[in-house]
């Protein structure tokens, strides 16, 4: 069983119950759910970027996801495009 994330260490629920809850509600374990939520926040930040000096790596780090080849491949697998394409549609990149 995967080690409990820091976010859930102090919850008054056991690991098995927590995993069962997440599997039942989301079809994912709690750690996978957390990663998915982080990637969605990163995508929203990339789409809404207004700071031209911020890099894609900065946004990934801000979102709590290490910027790596793995992170990029997960992003592409979930959203069907690389982060650079998402950022290209942001207001800062379109001059608005």
C-alpha positions in Angstrom: 0.0 0.0 0.0 1.2 3.5 -0.8 2.4 5.6 2.0 -0.1 8.2 3.2 0.6 11.7 2.0 1.3 14.4 4.5 -2.1 16.0 3.8 -3.9 13.0 5.3 -1.7 12.0 8.2 -3.7 13.8 10.8 -7.1 12.7 9.6 -9.1 10.5 12.0 -9.6 7.8 9.3 -7.5 4.8 8.6 -5.6 4.2 5.3 -7.9 1.5 4.2 -11.0 3.5 4.7 -9.4 6.5 3.0 -8.5 4.4 0.0 -11.9 2.9 -0.1 -13.6 6.3 0.0 -11.5 7.7 -2.8 -11.9 4.6 -5.0 -15.6 4.7 -4.5 -16.0 8.4 -5.1 -13.4 9.1 -7.7 -12.1 5.8 -9.0 -8.6 6.7 -7.9 -6.5 6.4 -4.7 -5.9 9.5 -2.7 -2.4 10.1 -4.0 -3.5 9.8 -7.6 -6.4 12.1 -6.9 -4.1 14.7 -5.4 -1.8 14.5 -8.5 -4.7 14.9 -10.8 -6.0 18.0 -8.9 -2.5 19.5 -8.9 -2.3 19.1 -12.7 -5.7 20.7 -13.1 -4.6 23.7 -11.0 -1.4 23.9 -13.1 -3.4 23.9 -16.3 -5.7 26.6 -15.0 -2.7 28.7 -14.1 -1.1 28.2 -17.5 -4.3 29.2 -19.2 -4.8 32.3 -17.1 -1.1 33.5 -17.0 -0.7 37.2 -16.9 3.0 37.3 -15.9 5.2 37.1 -19.0 8.3 36.3 -17.0 6.8 33.1 -15.4 8.0 29.9 -17.1 6.2 26.6 -17.4 8.6 25.2 -14.8 7.7 28.0 -12.4 4.0 27.2 -12.8 4.6 23.4 -12.2 6.7 24.2 -9.1 4.1 26.7 -7.8 1.5 23.9 -8.3 3.4 21.5 -6.1 4.4 19.2 -9.0 8.1 18.8 -9.8 8.9 19.9 -13.3 10.2 16.8 -15.0 9.8 14.6 -18.1 7.3 12.5 -16.1 5.2 15.6 -15.2 5.1 16.7 -18.8 4.1 13.2 -20.0 1.3 13.0 -17.4 0.1 16.5 -18.4 0.0 15.5 -22.1 -1.7 12.2 -21.3 -4.5 13.9 -19.3 -5.0 17.0 -21.4 -4.0 15.9 -24.8 -1.5 18.7 -25.3 1.8 19.8 -23.9 1.9 22.6 -21.3 3.4 24.9 -23.9 0.3 24.7 -26.1 -1.9 25.6 -23.1 0.3 28.5 -22.2 0.2 29.7 -25.9 -3.5 30.4 -25.4 -3.0 32.5 -22.3 -3.7 36.2 -22.3 -0.1 37.1 -21.8 0.9 35.1 -24.9 -1.9 36.5 -27.0 -1.2 40.1 -26.1 -4.5 40.7 -24.3 
